[in-house]
Amino acid sequence: MAYSVLDDQTTFTFNVEKIFHRVRGRTVTRVKDLRDGAGIKNYDELSVTEMEENDFNILYPQVAADIFVLIQSLAQGVDDAFAWDATEITFITELPTYWDPNKTPILDLQLMDLLVLWISREWFKGVGLPTIAQEFDLLVEQASKKLRSTVLSRTQRAQRTYRGL
């Protein structure tokens, strides 16, 4: 669990090293069957490896900032609601009064998934694989829609209506 609740604030914290390993796994899995012109596998050059950690360190703060914009409505009135450093990314939110607490771990998973997909997409754009980047565009869009749906979920108590009254 990468979130904690204190009073009316929920803090989502993501370990940068864990994100790096997930991005590395995602990119290696996607390019493992690609071959260069001579028929030689070159996934080490096309996926995120330990050698590209500096490139990853440039990508993740901007991606995290872009994702924060998607959940910013949950951070109204929170000072310093978004932060990052070399070890973690933090989003602090004030979930609505009628927020279903069962959705908090779902939101946590959606944020992590979107971080990994978005960074992977930016990586594939950077290494000149536009077709794979387009595949990830679709995955990022789907994950963003799910996240927006969770953020915009019911924020007020359901009102019962009765027929005939």
C-alpha positions in Angstrom: 0.0 0.0 0.0 1.5 3.3 -1.1 -1.0 5.6 0.5 -1.7 6.8 4.0 -4.7 8.6 5.6 -4.3 11.2 8.3 -7.3 13.2 9.3 -8.9 14.5 6.1 -5.8 14.1 3.9 -4.7 11.1 1.9 -1.1 10.9 0.8 -0.1 8.8 -2.1 3.6 8.0 -2.2 5.4 6.2 -5.0 9.0 4.9 -4.7 11.0 6.0 -7.7 13.2 2.9 -7.7 10.1 0.7 -7.8 8.7 2.8 -10.7 12.0 2.5 -12.5 12.0 -1.3 -12.2 8.4 -1.5 -13.4 9.1 0.7 -16.4 12.2 -1.4 -17.2 10.2 -4.6 -17.0 7.4 -3.1 -19.2 9.8 -1.8 -21.9 11.9 -5.0 -22.0 8.8 -7.1 -22.3 7.5 -4.9 -25.2 10.7 -4.9 -27.3 12.1 -8.3 -26.5 11.3 -9.7 -29.9 12.4 -6.7 -32.0 15.5 -7.2 -34.2 17.7 -4.8 -36.0 18.4 -4.9 -39.8 20.8 -7.8 -39.4 18.3 -9.9 -37.5 20.0 -9.4 -34.1 17.9 -8.7 -31.0 18.6 -5.3 -29.7 16.3 -4.9 -26.8 19.1 -3.6 -24.6 19.3 -0.5 -26.8 15.5 0.0 -27.0 14.4 -0.7 -23.4 15.1 1.1 -20.2 18.1 -0.5 -18.5 20.3 0.5 -15.6 22.4 2.5 -18.1 19.4 4.7 -19.0 18.6 5.5 -15.4 19.7 9.2 -16.0 17.2 9.4 -18.8 14.5 8.0 -16.6 15.3 10.5 -13.9 14.6 13.3 -16.4 11.3 11.8 -17.5 9.6 10.9 -14.3 9.2 14.4 -12.7 7.5 15.8 -15.7 5.2 12.7 -16.1 4.3 12.9 -12.4 3.4 16.6 -12.8 1.2 15.8 -15.8 -0.6 13.1 -13.8 -1.0 15.4 -10.9 -3.0 17.7 -13.1 -5.5 14.9 -13.6 -6.1 14.6 -9.9 -5.7 18.2 -8.9 -9.4 18.6 -8.1 -8.7 16.3 -5.2 -6.0 18.6 -3.9 -7.9 21.9 -3.6 -6.8 23.7 -0.5 -3.8 21.4 0.1 -0.4 23.2 0.3 2.4 21.5 -1.4 0.1 18.8 -2.8 2.7 17.5 -5.3 6.3 16.8 -4.6 9.1 14.7 -5.9 12.8 14.0 -5.1 15.3 11.3 -6.0 13.5 8.7 -4.0 9.8 9.3 -4.2 6.8 11.0 -5.8 4.1 12.3 -3.4 0.5 13.4 -4.1 -1.5 14.8 -1.2 -5.3 14.9 -1.6 -8.4 15.8 0.4 -10.9 13.2 -0.7 -14.5 14.4 -0.8 -16.8 14.0 2.2 -18.8 11.2 0.6 -15.8 9.4 -0.9 -16.0 5.7 -0.9 -12.9 4.5 1.0 -13.0 1.3 -1.0 -11.9 3.4 -4.0 -8.7 4.7 -2.3 -6.6 1.6 -3.0 -8.0 1.5 -6.5 -6.9 5.2 -7.0 -3.5 4.2 -5.7 -3.1 1.4 -8.2 -4.4 3.6 -11.0 -1.8 6.2 -10.2 1.1 3.7 -10.2 -0.1 2.1 -13.5 -0.4 5.5 -15.2 3.1 6.5 -14.0 4.6 3.4 -15.5 2.6 3.6 -18.8 3.2 7.3 -19.3 7.0 7.0 -18.6 7.2 4.0 -21.0 5.4 5.9 -23.7 7.8 8.9 -23.4 10.7 6.5 -23.4 9.6 4.9 -26.7 9.1 8.3 -28.2 12.6 9.2 -27.2 14.3 6.1 -28.7 12.5 6.5 -32.0 9.9 3.8 -31.8 6.7 5.7 -32.9 4.6 2.6 -33.5 5.2 1.3 -30.0 4.7 4.9 -28.6 1.3 5.0 -30.4 0.4 1.7 -28.7 1.3 3.2 -25.4 -0.7 6.4 -26.3 -3.8 4.1 -26.3 -2.8 2.5 -23.0 -2.2 5.9 -21.4 -5.5 7.2 -22.6 -7.4 4.2 -21.3 -5.6 4.5 -17.9 -6.2 8.2 -17.8 -10.0 7.7 -18.4 -10.1 5.2 -15.6 -8.3 7.6 -13.3 -10.6 10.5 -14.2 -13.6 8.3 -13.6 -12.4 7.4 -10.2 -11.6 11.1 -9.4 -15.0 12.2 -10.6 -16.9 9.5 -8.8 -19.7 10.4 -6.5 -18.9 13.2 -4.1 -22.2 13.5 -2.4 -24.5 11.1 -0.6 -26.9 9.2 -2.9 -30.4 10.4 -2.7 -33.2 7.8 -2.8 -36.2 8.5 -4.9 -39.5 6.8 -4.5 -42.1 6.2 -7.2 -45.4 7.9 -6.7 -44.2 10.6 -4.2 
